Amino acid sequence: MRVISGRAKGRPLKSVPGTGTRPTTDKVKEALFSMIGPYFDGGAALDLFAGTGGLGIESISRGMDKAVFIDADSKSLDTIKANLAATGFTSQAEVFRNDAARALKVLERRGYKFDLVFLDPPYRMKNGDALMTELSDKGLLYDDALIVLEYESSYTYPETLEGFRHLRSARYGETAVSIYRFTGSSSMPESSGEEEA
């Protein structure tokens, strides 16, 4: 794994020891950033099931001001910190050990808001849409924030979700990615469809 583009382009990233973490492949990472950007002019990102931290680190490399990394596994946190140090982004990051549900409550209490959110829960969890609703209900999203939801390609999330507009979906082997834009309580235009890769 490596940083694909931006200030830290080409820097290698460590993997989490063991088999409990499923990092986003470079191919999928490159594809999803081409769908959402691919570059940013500041803003704050949340990497909720951070694993190696690869998605949040990529977003900083491509222009986000800062990112919050959250994972429940201590090995993941050690890996994230090592990857942040290797890319020189430690000062632009906050790393917390917590599960997703508790983390969102803490972020709400502390008044965080995000322009970009990566949701890559373990494939056994099918709660990406519920987490998006939580993000909205807790006021953690700026208007027009982007949500990147990564999940098992055999599963399908709803395109219609209150407060969000589905922009694109794509499948890459066993992995699928759906992109949503936070619209608040406004009406939801039609999605732009799905593609195979």
C-alpha positions as CSV (number, residue, x, y, z in Angstrom):
1,M,0.0,0.0,0.0
2,R,1.1,3.5,-0.7
3,V,-0.2,7.1,-0.9
4,I,-1.5,7.5,-4.5
5,S,-1.3,11.2,-5.1
6,G,-0.7,14.6,-3.5
7,R,2.0,15.8,-1.1
8,A,2.9,12.4,0.1
9,K,2.7,10.6,-3.2
10,G,4.5,7.3,-3.4
11,R,5.1,7.0,0.4
12,P,4.6,3.4,1.5
13,L,2.0,2.7,4.2
14,K,2.3,-0.1,6.8
15,S,-0.4,-2.8,7.1
16,V,-2.0,-3.7,10.4
17,P,-0.5,-7.0,11.7
18,G,-2.8,-10.1,11.5
19,T,-5.8,-10.7,9.4
20,G,-8.5,-8.7,11.2
21,T,-8.2,-5.6,9.1
22,R,-9.1,-5.4,5.4
23,P,-7.3,-2.4,3.9
24,T,-8.6,-0.6,0.9
25,T,-6.5,-1.6,-2.1
26,D,-4.6,1.0,-4.0
27,K,-6.8,0.3,-7.1
28,V,-10.0,1.0,-5.1
29,K,-8.5,4.0,-3.3
30,E,-7.5,5.5,-6.6
31,A,-10.9,4.9,-8.1
32,L,-12.9,6.4,-5.2
33,F,-10.7,9.5,-5.0
34,S,-11.2,10.0,-8.7
35,M,-15.0,9.9,-8.1
36,I,-15.0,12.4,-5.2
37,G,-12.4,14.9,-6.1
38,P,-9.8,14.1,-6.6
39,Y,-8.2,17.0,-4.8
40,F,-9.4,19.2,-1.9
41,D,-9.1,22.8,-0.9
42,G,-9.0,22.4,2.8
43,G,-11.6,20.9,5.1
44,A,-11.9,18.2,7.7
45,A,-12.1,14.4,7.1
46,L,-13.3,11.6,9.4
47,D,-11.9,8.1,8.9
48,L,-14.3,6.1,11.1
49,F,-13.1,2.5,10.7
50,A,-9.6,3.7,10.0
51,G,-7.6,0.5,9.9
52,T,-4.3,1.6,8.5
53,G,-5.5,5.2,8.1
54,G,-4.9,5.0,4.4
55,L,-8.1,6.8,3.3
56,G,-7.7,9.7,5.8
57,I,-4.0,10.0,5.0
58,E,-4.7,10.1,1.3
59,S,-7.3,12.9,1.8
60,I,-4.7,15.0,3.7
61,S,-2.1,14.3,1.0
62,R,-4.7,15.6,-1.5
63,G,-5.5,18.8,0.3
64,M,-7.7,18.3,3.4
65,D,-6.5,20.4,6.3
66,K,-6.9,17.7,8.9
67,A,-8.4,14.3,9.6
68,V,-9.7,12.4,12.6
69,F,-8.9,8.6,12.7
70,I,-11.0,6.3,14.8
71,D,-10.6,2.5,15.3
72,A,-11.4,0.1,18.1
73,D,-8.2,-2.0,17.6
74,S,-5.0,-1.0,19.4
75,K,-2.9,-2.5,16.6
76,S,-4.7,-0.3,14.1
77,L,-4.0,2.8,16.1
78,D,-0.3,2.0,16.3
79,T,-0.3,1.4,12.5
80,I,-2.1,4.7,11.9
81,K,0.3,6.6,14.0
82,A,3.3,5.1,12.2
83,N,1.8,5.9,8.8
84,L,1.1,9.5,9.9
85,A,4.7,9.8,11.0
86,A,6.0,8.3,7.8
87,T,4.0,10.7,5.7
88,G,4.6,13.8,7.9
89,F,1.0,14.4,8.7
90,T,1.0,13.8,12.5
91,S,0.3,17.4,13.2
92,Q,-2.8,17.4,10.9
93,A,-4.4,14.3,12.6
94,E,-6.2,13.2,15.7
95,V,-6.3,9.5,16.5
96,F,-8.8,8.0,18.9
97,R,-9.5,4.4,20.1
98,N,-13.2,3.8,20.2
99,D,-16.0,2.0,18.5
100,A,-18.0,3.8,15.9
101,A,-21.2,4.4,18.0
102,R,-19.4,5.8,21.0
103,A,-17.0,7.8,18.9
104,L,-19.8,9.7,17.2
105,K,-21.2,10.6,20.6
106,V,-17.8,11.9,21.7
107,L,-17.4,13.9,18.4
108,E,-20.8,15.4,18.9
109,R,-20.1,16.5,22.4
110,R,-16.8,18.1,21.3
111,G,-18.5,20.0,18.4
112,Y,-16.7,18.4,15.5
113,K,-18.0,18.8,11.9
114,F,-16.7,17.2,8.7
115,D,-16.6,17.8,5.0
116,L,-15.6,14.3,4.1
117,V,-16.4,11.0,5.8
118,F,-15.0,7.5,5.1
119,L,-17.1,4.6,6.3
120,D,-15.4,1.3,5.8
121,P,-16.9,-1.0,8.4
122,P,-16.1,-4.7,8.6
123,Y,-18.1,-6.5,5.9
124,R,-20.1,-8.4,8.5
125,M,-21.6,-5.1,9.6
126,K,-24.3,-3.8,7.3
127,N,-24.9,-0.5,9.1
128,G,-23.4,2.1,6.8
129,D,-26.8,3.8,6.2
130,A,-27.5,3.9,10.0
131,L,-24.2,5.5,10.6
132,M,-24.9,8.1,7.9
133,T,-28.2,8.9,9.7
134,E,-26.3,9.2,13.0
135,L,-23.8,11.6,11.5
136,S,-26.7,13.7,10.2
137,D,-28.7,13.5,13.5
138,K,-25.7,14.5,15.6
139,G,-24.9,17.5,13.4
140,L,-21.4,16.2,12.5
141,L,-21.7,17.1,8.8
142,Y,-21.2,20.4,7.0
143,D,-23.6,21.2,4.2
144,D,-22.6,19.3,1.0
145,A,-20.3,16.9,2.9
146,L,-19.3,13.8,1.0
147,I,-19.7,10.3,2.4
148,V,-17.7,7.4,1.0
149,L,-19.2,4.1,2.0
150,E,-17.2,0.9,1.2
151,Y,-18.8,-2.5,1.6
152,E,-19.0,-6.0,0.3
153,S,-20.1,-6.0,-3.4
154,S,-22.7,-8.7,-2.8
155,Y,-24.6,-6.3,-0.6
156,T,-26.6,-3.3,-1.8
157,Y,-27.3,-0.1,0.2
158,P,-30.4,2.0,-0.6
159,E,-29.9,4.9,-3.0
160,T,-32.6,6.9,-1.3
161,L,-31.6,8.0,2.2
162,E,-33.2,11.0,3.9
163,G,-30.8,13.9,4.0
164,F,-28.4,12.4,1.4
165,R,-28.2,12.3,-2.3
166,H,-26.6,9.2,-3.9
167,L,-24.0,10.3,-6.5
168,R,-22.4,7.1,-7.7
169,S,-21.7,3.5,-6.9
170,A,-19.1,1.2,-8.4
171,R,-18.0,-2.4,-7.8
172,Y,-14.4,-3.6,-7.8
173,G,-14.4,-7.4,-7.4
174,E,-15.4,-8.1,-3.8
175,T,-15.5,-4.4,-2.9
176,A,-18.2,-1.9,-3.6
177,V,-18.1,1.9,-3.1
178,S,-21.1,4.3,-2.9
179,I,-20.7,8.1,-2.8
180,Y,-23.3,10.2,-1.1
181,R,-23.6,14.0,-0.6
182,F,-25.2,15.4,2.5
183,T,-28.2,17.6,1.6
184,G,-29.7,18.1,5.0
185,S,-33.5,17.9,5.0
186,S,-33.8,19.1,1.4
187,S,-35.4,16.9,-1.2
188,M,-33.3,14.2,-2.8
189,P,-32.7,14.3,-6.6
190,E,-32.3,11.1,-8.5
191,S,-29.0,9.3,-8.2
192,S,-26.6,9.0,-11.1
193,G,-26.4,5.2,-11.2
194,E,-23.9,2.5,-10.8
195,E,-21.0,1.1,-12.7
196,E,-18.8,-2.0,-12.8
197,A,-15.1,-2.0,-12.8
